[in-house]
Amino acid sequence: MHDVIISGAGPSGSQCAEVLAKAGYRVALIERDANWRKPCGGLVSSRVLKLYPQIKKLNIPKIRGGVLYSADYHRVEYRRKDILFSTVMDRLELDNIMRDTAIDVGAELFDKNLAFDFISKNQEKIGIKTKSPSGVKEYHGKIIIVADGMSSKLAIKSGLRSKWKTEEISTAKCAIMEGANNLDEEFIYVYFKPYMGYGWIFPLGSNRFNIGCGIAGEDILRYNLNDIYTEFIGDPKIKEYIPGSNYKIIWSGSYPVPMVGVL
């Protein structure tokens, strides 16, 4: 029996687990796969760096500004004037740091557990059920926190939200690549499109970068994400920063992003 059950060991769930464990609560952190890398641009704000100073010890870029391009490639550049900086990270690395921090202060991780339903008694939710390699498991707690993302079955069963509608989501595709490039590692690069879409190139350091694009709202039905991604990475304007033709792909993936409402 735990005081708190948290479904989802991503940044939200892990941060919540850390705070509660530090306060003396017995916390169970339920995760479907701790080795899964969520498709993500990986931008990390200066506020996160204050909470997790160990990140600064890594070989990370210090992002101090951004370069924005309109749909017709008008360029706007912004640079911070203070000493603060953000960074860009491999999302798996960020998740591992935040989850390990929660575990170090007392949270208990239960990996390879996919939460799919609540345990109820006298019309009260007293725990969750999960599917694991060894079968269905039950975790009981006084408080249940749902932090397992857009595909969460618990969020729907709890009544926190209904199924997503097309106009409520964006879909995106990105990759982590490695190779010589012309990126300034103090900047992120963001591109706006004539449709409801966007693209980005975020430097990761050591000749690595995160590149991707997305479509939002009803334009999801009008455009093919894979075609847009292929067009984006081959765009001559993009090639000014990543001129190579044979970059090593470290990882790639696609994913939905909420535009409105509760995760």
C-alpha positions in Angstrom: 0.0 0.0 0.0 1.4 3.4 -1.0 0.2 6.9 -0.2 0.4 8.0 -3.8 0.2 6.1 -7.1 1.5 8.0 -10.1 0.8 6.6 -13.6 3.5 7.9 -15.9 7.2 8.5 -15.2 7.8 11.2 -17.7 8.8 14.8 -16.6 5.4 15.5 -15.0 5.1 12.2 -13.2 8.7 12.1 -12.1 8.7 15.7 -10.8 5.5 15.1 -8.9 7.0 11.9 -7.4 10.2 13.7 -6.3 8.2 16.5 -4.5 5.9 14.0 -2.7 8.7 11.6 -1.8 10.7 14.5 -0.3 7.7 15.4 1.8 7.7 11.9 3.2 4.9 10.2 1.2 5.3 6.6 0.0 5.1 7.0 -3.8 4.7 4.3 -6.4 5.8 5.5 -9.9 4.2 3.3 -12.6 5.8 3.4 -16.0 5.1 1.3 -19.2 8.7 1.4 -20.5 11.5 3.4 -18.9 13.6 2.9 -22.0 11.0 4.4 -24.4 12.1 7.7 -26.0 9.2 10.0 -26.5 9.4 11.9 -29.8 10.1 15.4 -28.7 12.1 18.5 -29.8 13.9 18.3 -26.4 14.0 22.0 -25.6 14.6 22.5 -21.8 14.0 25.8 -20.1 16.4 27.6 -17.7 13.8 27.0 -14.9 14.3 23.2 -15.4 18.1 23.7 -15.2 17.6 25.3 -11.8 15.7 22.3 -10.5 18.1 19.8 -12.0 21.6 21.4 -11.8 23.2 18.1 -12.7 22.1 18.7 -16.3 24.6 21.6 -16.6 27.4 19.1 -16.0 26.6 17.3 -19.3 27.9 18.3 -22.7 24.9 20.4 -23.7 24.5 23.5 -25.9 23.7 26.7 -24.1 20.7 28.2 -25.9 20.6 31.9 -25.6 18.2 32.8 -28.4 16.2 31.8 -31.4 16.0 32.4 -35.2 12.4 32.5 -36.5 11.4 32.2 -40.2 8.0 33.1 -41.6 6.4 31.1 -44.3 8.1 33.2 -47.0 11.4 33.0 -45.1 11.6 36.4 -43.5 14.1 36.0 -40.7 13.8 37.4 -37.1 16.6 36.8 -34.6 16.3 37.0 -30.8 19.1 36.8 -28.2 18.9 36.9 -24.4 20.7 39.7 -22.7 21.0 38.1 -19.3 23.2 35.2 -18.2 20.5 32.6 -18.2 20.3 30.0 -20.9 18.1 27.1 -22.0 19.3 23.9 -23.6 18.3 21.0 -25.9 18.5 17.4 -24.8 17.8 13.9 -26.0 14.4 13.4 -24.4 15.3 9.9 -23.1 18.3 11.4 -21.2 16.1 14.1 -19.6 13.5 11.5 -18.6 16.2 9.3 -17.0 17.6 12.2 -15.0 14.2 13.3 -13.6 13.1 9.8 -12.9 16.3 8.8 -11.2 16.2 11.9 -9.0 12.7 10.9 -7.8 13.9 7.4 -7.1 17.0 8.7 -5.2 14.7 10.6 -2.7 12.4 7.6 -2.1 9.9 7.1 -4.9 9.6 3.4 -5.9 9.6 2.7 -9.7 7.5 -0.1 -11.2 8.7 -0.4 -14.8 7.1 -2.4 -17.6 3.6 -1.7 -16.3 0.9 -0.3 -18.6 -1.9 1.3 -16.6 -5.3 0.4 -18.1 -8.0 0.7 -15.4 -8.8 1.8 -11.9 -9.5 -0.4 -8.8 -12.8 0.8 -7.2 -14.4 0.1 -3.9 -17.6 1.7 -2.6 -17.6 4.0 -5.7 -14.1 5.3 -4.7 -10.9 4.8 -6.7 -8.4 3.1 -4.5 -5.8 2.0 -7.0 -4.9 1.1 -10.6 -4.6 -2.1 -12.6 -1.6 -2.6 -15.0 -0.6 -5.0 -17.6 3.0 -6.4 -17.1 5.1 -9.2 -18.6 4.0 -11.4 -15.8 0.3 -10.5 -16.0 -2.2 -8.1 -14.5 -1.0 -6.3 -11.4 -2.8 -4.1 -8.9 -1.3 -1.1 -7.1 -3.3 0.5 -4.2 -2.9 4.1 -2.9 -4.8 6.8 -1.1 -4.1 9.3 -4.0 -3.9 8.5 -7.7 -2.2 10.9 -10.1 -2.6 10.4 -13.8 0.4 11.7 -15.8 0.8 9.2 -18.6 0.2 11.4 -21.7 -2.2 11.6 -24.6 -2.8 7.9 -24.9 -3.8 7.5 -21.2 -6.7 5.1 -20.7 -7.0 6.4 -17.1 -7.5 10.0 -18.1 -10.6 9.0 -20.1 -11.9 6.5 -17.5 -11.5 9.1 -14.8 -13.6 11.6 -16.7 -10.7 14.1 -16.9 -11.2 14.2 -20.7 -12.9 12.5 -23.6 -11.3 11.1 -26.7 -9.3 13.6 -28.8 -10.9 15.3 -31.7 -9.0 16.1 -34.9 -9.1 19.8 -34.3 -7.6 19.4 -30.8 -4.3 17.8 -31.8 -1.2 18.3 -33.8 1.0 15.5 -35.3 4.7 15.8 -35.6 7.7 13.8 -36.9 11.3 14.3 -35.8 14.7 12.7 -35.8 18.0 13.0 -34.0 20.8 13.2 -36.6 24.6 13.4 -36.5 26.9 15.1 -38.9 28.7 18.3 -39.9 26.3 21.3 -39.9 26.3 25.1 -39.9 24.1 25.6 -36.8 25.0 28.2 -34.2 24.7 26.1 -31.0 23.4 29.2 -29.1 20.2 29.3 -31.2 17.2 27.2 -31.9 15.7 27.5 -35.4 11.9 27.6 -35.9 10.0 27.7 -39.3 6.4 28.6 -39.8 4.4 27.3 -42.7 1.6 28.7 -44.9 -0.7 26.0 -43.6 -1.2 25.2 -39.9 2.3 23.8 -39.6 5.8 24.4 -38.3 9.3 23.0 -38.4 12.4 23.2 -36.3 16.1 22.5 -36.0 17.5 22.3 -32.5 21.3 21.8 -31.9 22.2 19.0 -29.5 26.0 19.6 -29.5 28.8 17.3 -30.7 27.5 17.7 -34.3 24.1 16.3 -33.4 20.7 18.0 -33.9 17.0 17.4 -33.5 15.0 18.2 -36.7 11.3 17.9 -37.2 8.0 19.3 -38.4 4.3 19.2 -37.5 0.8 19.8 -38.7 -2.1 21.1 -36.6 -5.9 21.0 -36.6 -7.8 20.1 -39.7 -4.7 20.4 -41.9 -3.8 16.9 -40.5 -6.5 15.6 -42.9 -5.2 17.7 -45.8 -1.5 17.0 -45.7 0.6 13.9 -45.3 3.1 14.2 -42.4 5.7 12.0 -44.0 5.6 14.0 -47.3 5.9 17.3 -45.4 8.8 15.9 -43.3 10.7 14.8 -46.4 10.1 18.1 -48.1 11.2 20.0 -45.0 14.6 18.3 -44.5 15.3 18.7 -48.3 14.3 22.4 -48.5 17.2 24.5 -49.8 16.7 26.9 -46.9 17.2 24.1 -44.5 20.2 22.8 -46.4 21.9 26.1 -45.6 22.3 24.8 -42.0 22.5 21.1 -42.7 24.1 20.8 -46.1 25.1 17.1 -45.9 23.3 14.3 -47.8 24.1 11.3 -45.6 23.5 12.2 -42.0 23.6 9.4 -39.4 20.1 9.0 -38.0 20.4 8.2 -34.3 16.6 7.9 -33.8 13.4 9.0 -35.4 9.7 8.9 -34.5 6.3 10.6 -34.9 3.7 11.6 -32.3 0.5 13.5 -31.6 0.6 16.7 -29.6 -2.4 18.3 -27.7 -3.5 21.7 -28.9 -6.2 22.2 -26.2 -7.5 20.7 -23.0 -6.2 18.4 -20.3 -3.5 15.8 -21.2 
